[in-house]
Structures are given as structure tokens and as C-alpha cells.
Amino acid sequence: MAAKGAACRPPRTVPRKVQPDPEVGEERLRECQWEPAAKLVIPQDWRSGVYLAKLTAEKEKLQSYAIFIVRDDRPSDFLFQCSDTTWAAYNRWPDFFSLYDDGTPPHDWYVGPGVRVGWDRPYGKYRQILDAPLSQGSGEFLLWEFPLAFWMEKEGYDVSYLSNVDTHSDRKGLLRAKAWLSVAHDEYWSLEMFNNVKAAVTRE
């Protein structure tokens, strides 16, 4: 959800602080309970969309992204759902901790029980067969959703953006559009998501 408030811009420089490496929890869960380094209040005039903040270390010049979705509640022609639950499932941060990693060398694909993933961590490289450096910090957005989003914006379509979590928790909100789009690699659904989309199709 986009926070609403007075217009502001994030600081160009934020204090640098080494945050603790989270311990490996139950079922290999890694949760980064870090202190916030910066805060951004979304201005009222920002359009719904997927936003990438580019982060650069002043000394080392290493770069990564932070990604967030700004939603609105207006009627629109299209609702574009980003597949952030799938992003979380395939996120390997900090190295081999996706839903498809069990910690057993040589870190081949694993499909089975005993693994959990959470939201409270950065996006590391996407867990796939091919190397995907564009996924560093941006989930899978640049790999999968971006081309269609770019084309729709370029062609002037009326698009509003939301996440899997919005589809999960806001059934009535799905009725504000003429069409709802499940884009690209969107494979992790809750039962509530299924029921809410089914109700939207029948306009319940």
C-alpha cells in the first residue's frame, strides 16, 4: 500500500550502518530485523506504478535496487498485478536461501518440505537456471513484468498497479477495473487470491 502524505523526496545520502546478518531460523528462514536507514512518504501526486530506487555505495560504488509498488483506489481500465509472492519464493538472498534451496551442496534445485521464505530481506539474485543480474534488488520485475508495463505505459493504456498481497486482502478493490492482469511468473497464490479473483470475474 502506498503511504499518503505531503510531497517530499528521499535523502540523496543516507547514513551508512552495518546491519547484523540474520541467523538461520526454523526451516532455514532468514528475517532481517534491521533498523530503517531512510523513510519515504509517498506524495499525493505520485501515480500508481512500480518504482525502483537505485542505491549506490559512495566508497565502493556497488549498486543495487530497492523496489516498491504505489497503488491507488481509483477506477481504471486495467489492474496490473505484480507477482511479489513469487519474487519472494525465488529470492536467494544472501546466497542460497530461496524456497528451492535446502542448504545441501552443490546447491542444486530442491523441491520439498522444511524450507520457508519471508518478506523481511533484500532481493538477491533470482533463483533460476540462468544468471539474472537484473534481479539484484528488484525481485523479478525487470525480468518479467517490466516489458509489458513499459509497452502499456508507452501506448497510453489506463493502468493501475497492485501486488499479490492486494489481491489477497482486497476483494472489492478488484472490481474497480475492467480487466485484471496476472503477468509473467505468477505462480504463488493463496486460496484467498483465487476466491477473490473468481468473485471479480463474476462481479460479485
Summary of the structure (lengths in Angstrom):
residues: 204
radius of gyration: 18.1
end to end distance: 23.3
largest distance: 55.2
contacts: 511
relative contact order: 0.19
helix: 24%
strand: 19%
